[in-house]
Amino acid sequence: TKDLVAGSLQRLSVGCLGSSEMIQAKIINVGQDPFDLSVDSVVLMAQLLGTSHSVTVVANTGVLMAGDTLVMLAGPFDLSSYGSYSISASFTNASDNLTSNNQFANVNFTNTAPDSLPYQTDFSESTVLSSYISTGWSFTGSWIVNSAHGRSNNGLFTNIWSSNPRVSASLPLLGPVTSTSFLSLDYRLVNFSGYPNTPYQPGGRDSILLEVSGDCESTFQTLYLIDSNAHSPDTSWRSVSLPLGQYAGSNIRVRIRGILYSGDYYLDIDNVSIVTALPEVKAEVRSRSTSSVVIAATHNQTSFSGSMGVVYSTSPNPTLASNNYWDAGANNNLVARLEGLLQPGTTYYMRAYMQSQNGQQVFYSDEMVVNTFNGPQP
């Protein structure tokens, strides 16, 4: 008998869909007799459904023995625009005794449009995981959203243990990234027993990885690793900020991945964001007197939830953690009037600041040196 059957139909390359995609078709000789392709060629026909674009390819050399597979390439096909695609294919051969198995199963592709930046979630939108999946998130392993595992409200979390040893949570496709974009998130590791008051220390090969793909998930690069060498056990939340400039011009997929070696613990995640520029605060002194100063400040963020203010000290490099401050609340542009708060004839070091809503990230302006008057203002 002579019988050729349609095997697999798949994309030849990996990574992002492009304008010159080739499709690989495998045709298998399942009969007992060989096929001399120089006598009876195999003709492969492929069609991009919904368009007039079709490709015909001929294989007319060699002998296909019983059990052999013929690999043919068809294309190119332009799949670079955002949307869904389907390609059908079939083949003919004059010596083939059975033609009902010459049609390939259609191969389907989706070129997903990215969500634009900036992107931010504190998981307050919902506690139903499927609502995040519908916006482009994807998960492996068991994940939950609820208020017991968030920094101030809801948080995303997973219990990593022997029954849930490998997990991942991937953000939607986002972009395009700029040279000044950066990723921020808050996390904590807490032991299952005694949660949330018992810290967890990763051991052995335990690891939490923050990974980024700029080639449509063909490859991922680890930007941040949390393991036994890079984590001191405590129950407090920690903030991570990672520059993404190396992916400038690309759409990216961010993946949070956990790998268990031993133990039983929670990974809590909150306040995930990707913004298009590093926060920058600029400030200037407008006026001063014996006990007061007026400072104007601005920042470069188009979408900002948090507060602005001024921190000051008689020592250089004042910070919110250890010095006096004047908080104006939520503001995009700030005019700070520190009235009656200063001593006459004193040198003060001042910086305007912007603080994230969760209180964990603070960005300062350049330092300003202010000398209050010792007597009446000249």
C-alpha positions in Angstrom: 0.0 0.0 0.0 1.0 3.6 -0.5 -0.3 6.1 2.0 0.9 9.5 2.9 -0.6 11.2 6.0 -0.6 14.8 7.2 1.3 15.1 10.4 2.0 18.3 12.3 1.7 21.8 11.0 3.5 24.4 13.1 5.4 27.7 13.0 9.1 27.3 12.2 10.4 30.1 14.5 9.8 31.2 18.1 9.4 34.6 19.7 7.3 37.5 18.5 5.2 37.0 15.3 6.6 38.8 12.3 6.1 39.7 8.7 7.9 36.7 7.2 6.7 33.7 9.1 7.4 30.2 7.7 5.1 27.2 8.4 6.6 23.7 8.8 4.5 20.8 7.6 5.4 17.2 8.2 4.1 14.4 5.9 4.6 10.8 7.0 4.7 7.7 4.8 2.6 5.3 6.8 2.3 2.8 4.0 4.5 -0.2 3.1 5.9 1.1 -0.2 8.3 3.9 -0.9 7.4 7.1 -2.8 9.8 8.3 -5.5 9.2 12.0 -5.4 11.0 12.5 -8.8 8.3 10.5 -10.4 5.3 11.7 -8.3 6.0 15.0 -6.4 4.3 16.1 -3.2 2.5 19.4 -3.6 1.8 21.3 -0.4 -0.8 24.1 -0.4 -1.1 26.5 2.5 -3.7 29.3 2.9 -3.9 32.2 5.4 -7.6 32.1 6.1 -9.6 35.2 5.7 -7.1 36.5 3.1 -6.2 35.8 -0.5 -2.7 34.9 0.4 -1.8 31.3 -0.4 1.5 29.4 -1.0 2.2 26.3 -3.0 5.4 24.3 -2.5 6.6 21.3 -4.4 8.9 18.4 -3.2 10.2 16.6 -6.3 13.5 15.0 -5.3 14.4 12.0 -3.2 12.7 8.8 -2.1 10.4 8.6 0.9 10.7 5.2 2.4 8.1 3.5 4.6 8.0 5.3 8.0 10.0 8.3 6.7 8.8 11.9 7.3 9.0 14.6 4.7 9.4 18.1 6.1 8.3 21.0 3.9 8.3 24.8 4.5 5.5 27.1 3.3 5.5 30.9 3.4 6.2 33.6 4.1 3.1 34.8 5.9 2.7 38.3 7.4 1.5 37.9 11.0 3.0 41.1 12.3 -0.3 43.0 12.9 -2.2 42.6 16.1 -5.0 40.1 15.8 -5.7 36.3 15.4 -4.6 34.2 12.5 -5.4 30.7 11.2 -3.5 28.9 8.5 -4.8 25.8 6.7 -2.8 23.3 4.6 -3.2 20.1 2.6 -1.1 18.2 0.1 -1.5 16.0 -3.0 0.5 13.1 -4.5 -0.6 11.2 -7.6 0.6 7.8 -6.1 -1.1 8.3 -2.7 -3.9 5.6 -2.4 -5.7 7.3 0.5 -6.4 11.1 0.3 -8.8 11.5 3.2 -5.9 12.0 5.6 -4.1 14.7 3.5 -5.6 17.7 5.3 -3.6 19.2 8.2 -5.3 20.5 11.4 -5.3 24.3 11.1 -2.6 26.1 13.0 -3.7 29.2 14.9 -1.8 32.3 16.2 -2.7 35.4 18.2 -0.5 38.5 18.0 -1.6 40.2 21.2 -1.6 44.0 21.5 0.2 45.2 24.6 -1.4 47.3 27.3 0.1 50.8 27.4 2.3 52.1 30.1 2.2 53.2 32.9 0.7 50.1 34.5 -0.2 49.8 38.1 -2.2 47.5 40.3 -2.6 47.2 44.1 -5.1 44.3 43.6 -8.0 46.4 45.0 -9.9 45.7 41.8 -11.1 42.3 42.8 -10.4 39.2 44.9 -11.5 36.9 42.0 -8.4 35.6 40.2 -10.2 35.1 36.9 -10.8 38.9 36.7 -7.0 39.4 36.5 -6.7 36.6 33.9 -9.2 38.4 31.8 -7.0 41.4 31.7 -3.9 39.4 30.5 -2.4 38.0 33.7 -1.5 34.3 33.6 -0.7 31.9 36.5 0.7 28.5 37.1 0.2 26.8 40.4 -2.2 28.0 43.0 -2.6 31.8 43.6 -5.2 33.8 45.5 -6.1 37.5 46.0 -7.4 38.6 49.4 -7.1 41.3 52.1 -5.1 39.1 54.5 -2.1 39.1 52.3 -1.9 42.7 51.1 0.1 45.6 52.3 -2.8 47.8 53.1 -5.8 46.1 51.4 -5.8 43.2 48.9 -2.7 41.3 47.9 -1.7 38.5 45.5 -0.2 35.5 47.2 0.7 31.9 46.9 1.5 29.2 49.5 4.7 27.5 48.2 5.0 24.0 49.7 5.3 20.3 48.6 1.9 20.3 46.9 2.5 23.7 45.2 6.3 23.6 44.6 6.6 25.6 41.3 4.5 28.7 40.7 4.5 31.7 38.4 2.4 34.8 38.0 2.9 36.8 34.7 1.7 40.4 34.2 -0.1 41.3 31.0 2.0 42.1 27.9 3.0 45.8 28.4 4.8 48.4 26.3 6.5 49.7 24.6 9.1 50.2 27.2 11.3 53.4 27.2 14.9 53.9 28.2 13.7 55.3 31.6 11.0 52.7 32.4 11.3 50.7 35.6 9.4 47.9 37.4 8.4 48.2 41.1 6.7 45.9 43.5 6.4 45.0 47.2 6.9 41.5 48.5 7.4 39.5 51.7 8.2 35.9 52.6 6.4 34.6 55.7 6.3 31.1 57.2 3.0 29.2 56.8 3.0 28.3 60.5 2.4 31.4 62.6 1.5 33.6 59.6 2.0 36.6 59.4 4.3 36.8 62.4 6.9 34.2 61.6 9.6 35.1 59.0 10.8 32.6 56.4 14.4 32.1 55.3 14.8 30.5 51.9 17.1 27.4 52.2 19.0 25.3 49.7 17.8 26.0 46.2 14.6 27.9 47.3 14.3 30.9 45.0 11.9 33.7 44.0 12.8 35.2 40.6 11.6 38.4 38.9 12.0 37.7 35.2 11.4 39.7 32.0 10.9 38.7 28.4 11.3 41.1 25.5 10.7 38.5 22.8 7.2 37.3 23.4 8.2 34.8 26.0 10.7 33.0 23.8 13.3 33.6 26.5 13.2 35.2 30.0 16.0 37.1 31.8 16.3 37.1 35.6 16.5 40.7 36.8 16.2 40.0 40.5 16.8 36.9 42.6 15.6 36.2 46.2 17.3 33.2 47.7 19.2 32.2 50.8 22.0 34.5 49.9 19.9 37.5 49.2 17.2 37.6 51.9 17.4 38.2 55.6 14.4 36.7 57.4 11.8 39.2 58.8 8.1 39.7 58.4 8.2 43.2 56.9 7.3 44.2 53.4 10.2 45.0 51.0 10.2 47.1 47.9 12.0 46.4 44.7 12.7 48.8 41.8 14.3 47.6 38.7 15.3 49.6 35.6 14.0 48.3 32.3 16.0 50.4 29.9 17.6 47.4 28.2 14.2 46.6 26.7 13.6 50.1 25.3 11.3 49.9 22.2 10.0 46.4 23.1 6.9 45.1 24.6 7.6 43.0 27.7 6.1 40.3 29.8 7.1 40.3 33.5 7.0 37.0 35.4 7.2 36.3 39.1 8.4 32.7 39.7 8.8 30.6 42.8 10.7 27.4 43.1 10.6 25.2 46.3 13.5 23.3 47.7 12.1 22.7 51.2 9.8 24.4 53.6 6.2 25.8 53.6 5.8 29.5 53.2 3.8 32.4 51.7 4.9 34.7 49.0 2.9 37.9 49.2 2.9 40.4 46.4 1.5 43.9 46.2 1.7 47.3 44.5 3.0 46.2 41.1 3.8 48.9 38.7 5.7 49.8 35.5 6.1 53.5 34.8 7.7 55.1 31.8 10.2 57.3 33.6 12.1 57.3 36.8 10.5 59.8 39.2 12.3 63.1 39.3 11.6 65.9 41.7 12.8 69.5 41.1 12.6 72.3 43.7 13.6 75.9 44.2 13.5 78.4 47.0 11.1 81.2 46.4 11.6 83.2 49.5 13.0 83.1 53.1 12.9 85.1 56.3 14.1 84.7 59.9 11.8 81.6 60.6 10.1 80.7 57.3 10.9 79.6 53.8 8.7 79.1 50.7 9.7 76.2 48.3 8.1 75.3 45.0 8.5 71.8 43.7 7.3 69.7 40.7 7.8 66.1 39.5 7.7 64.4 36.1 5.1 61.7 36.7 1.9 61.9 34.7 0.1 59.3 36.9 1.0 59.5 40.6 -0.7 58.4 43.8 1.0 59.5 46.9 2.2 62.7 48.6 4.7 65.5 48.3 6.4 67.6 50.9 9.7 69.0 52.1 12.2 67.5 54.5 14.7 69.7 56.3 17.6 69.5 58.8 20.6 71.4 60.0 22.7 68.5 58.7 23.2 67.6 55.0 21.1 65.0 53.1 17.9 65.1 55.2 15.4 62.2 54.8 11.9 61.4 55.9 13.2 58.6 58.1 15.3 60.8 60.5 14.4 64.5 60.0 11.7 67.1 60.2 9.3 67.2 57.3 6.4 69.2 56.0 3.8 67.0 54.2 1.4 68.7 51.7 -0.6 65.5 51.0 -1.4 64.5 47.4 0.0 67.1 45.0 1.4 67.2 41.5 2.8 70.7 42.0 3.8 71.8 45.5 4.3 75.2 47.1 5.5 74.5 50.6 5.3 77.3 53.2 7.4 76.4 56.2 6.2 79.3 58.3 7.5 79.8 61.9 9.2 76.3 61.8 12.8 77.5 61.5 15.3 79.2 63.8 16.8 82.6 62.9 20.4 82.8 61.7 20.6 79.1 60.9 21.7 77.0 57.9 19.2 74.4 56.8 19.5 71.6 54.3 16.2 71.0 52.5 14.9 68.6 49.9 11.5 68.3 48.3 10.2 64.7 48.1 7.5 62.6 46.5 6.4 59.5 48.4 4.5 56.5 47.0 1.0 55.8 48.4 2.3 52.7 50.1 4.9 54.8 51.8 7.8 52.6 50.8 9.3 54.6 47.9 10.6 58.1 48.4 12.2 60.3 45.7 14.1 63.5 46.6 15.0 66.6 44.8 18.6 68.0 44.8 19.5 69.5 48.2 18.9 73.2 48.8 20.9 75.1 51.4 18.9 77.8 53.0 20.2 80.4 55.5 17.5 82.1 57.6 18.0 85.7 58.4 19.3 86.6 61.9 17.3 89.8 62.1 14.8 91.7 60.1 14.7 90.7 56.5 16.8 93.1 54.3 
